[in-house]
Amino acid sequence: IHNTSAISDSYHRDAVTNFATGTEYYITTSIPIRAGFFTNYDARPEVQAGKAGQADHIDYMGYSLFGGWVQPNSQVAGGVILQTGEGKAQKTGDTNIQTVEALSYTFAISATHSF
């Protein structure tokens, strides 16, 4: 007999609301600067005291900054996305809860062309 409660607990997600906003400013007619702010809240349940084997719960806030070169039929852009987060986690098989600070950098390049 399998413990279906443990299996369903690992797939449980809470409702969250995330936000994102951004702006774009053209330095010249072909060079835009784009900046944004967003949240990336964790949908997994909060880590609870007295339990073991719980999934991490880390809520993030992020920022993005991109620059580009735009022509009528094509565009090239590059930039960085930075996420910082705080939350709780457990080591496998341990009931102790640790405070977690997370940092993530993503570098991105994109190119598009329409014919």
C-alpha positions in Angstrom: 0.0 0.0 0.0 1.4 3.4 -1.0 1.1 6.5 1.1 -1.0 8.6 -1.2 -1.1 11.5 1.3 2.7 12.1 0.9 2.4 11.9 -2.9 -0.5 14.5 -3.0 1.3 16.8 -0.5 4.3 17.0 -2.8 2.0 18.4 -5.7 0.0 20.8 -3.5 0.2 24.4 -4.6 -1.3 27.5 -3.0 -2.8 30.4 -5.0 -0.4 33.3 -5.4 -0.5 36.6 -7.2 2.6 37.9 -9.0 3.1 41.3 -10.5 5.2 42.6 -13.3 5.8 46.0 -14.8 8.2 47.6 -17.1 9.1 50.6 -19.2 10.9 51.2 -22.5 12.8 54.4 -23.4 14.4 55.1 -26.8 17.7 56.9 -26.4 17.7 57.3 -30.2 15.2 56.1 -32.8 16.9 52.7 -33.0 18.4 52.2 -29.4 15.9 51.3 -26.7 16.6 50.7 -23.0 14.1 48.4 -21.2 13.7 48.0 -17.5 11.3 46.0 -15.4 10.3 44.8 -12.0 8.5 41.6 -11.1 7.6 39.2 -8.3 8.0 35.5 -8.4 6.2 34.2 -5.3 6.4 30.5 -4.5 3.2 28.5 -4.9 4.5 25.7 -2.7 3.1 25.7 0.9 5.1 27.5 3.7 7.5 25.2 5.5 5.9 24.2 8.8 7.7 23.3 12.1 7.6 19.7 13.2 7.5 18.2 9.7 10.2 16.7 7.6 10.7 16.4 3.8 9.0 19.6 2.9 9.7 21.5 -0.3 11.6 24.8 -0.1 9.5 27.9 0.0 11.3 31.0 -1.4 9.6 34.2 -2.5 11.5 36.2 -5.1 11.5 39.8 -6.4 13.3 40.6 -9.6 14.6 43.3 -11.9 15.5 43.4 -15.5 17.6 45.7 -17.7 18.0 45.3 -21.4 19.4 47.3 -24.3 18.8 46.8 -27.9 19.2 47.9 -31.5 16.0 48.1 -33.5 15.4 48.4 -37.3 12.1 48.2 -39.2 12.3 44.4 -39.8 14.8 43.2 -37.2 15.9 43.6 -33.6 18.9 42.5 -31.4 18.7 42.9 -27.6 20.7 41.8 -24.6 20.5 42.2 -20.9 20.3 40.8 -17.4 17.6 39.6 -15.1 18.3 39.6 -11.4 16.2 37.8 -8.8 16.7 37.9 -5.1 14.6 35.8 -2.7 14.1 34.8 0.9 12.4 31.8 2.4 12.6 28.6 4.4 14.0 25.1 3.6 14.9 21.8 5.2 17.6 19.3 4.6 16.4 15.9 3.5 15.0 13.9 6.5 15.6 16.7 8.9 12.8 18.6 10.9 15.1 21.7 11.4 14.1 24.7 9.3 16.8 26.9 7.7 16.4 30.5 6.5 17.4 30.7 2.9 18.6 33.7 0.9 18.7 33.2 -2.9 20.3 35.2 -5.7 19.9 34.4 -9.4 21.4 36.2 -12.5 20.2 35.4 -16.0 21.9 36.8 -19.0 19.9 36.8 -22.2 20.4 37.7 -25.9 17.7 37.8 -28.5 17.5 38.4 -32.2 14.4 38.7 -34.4 13.8 39.3 -38.1 10.6 39.4 -40.1 10.5 38.8 -43.8 
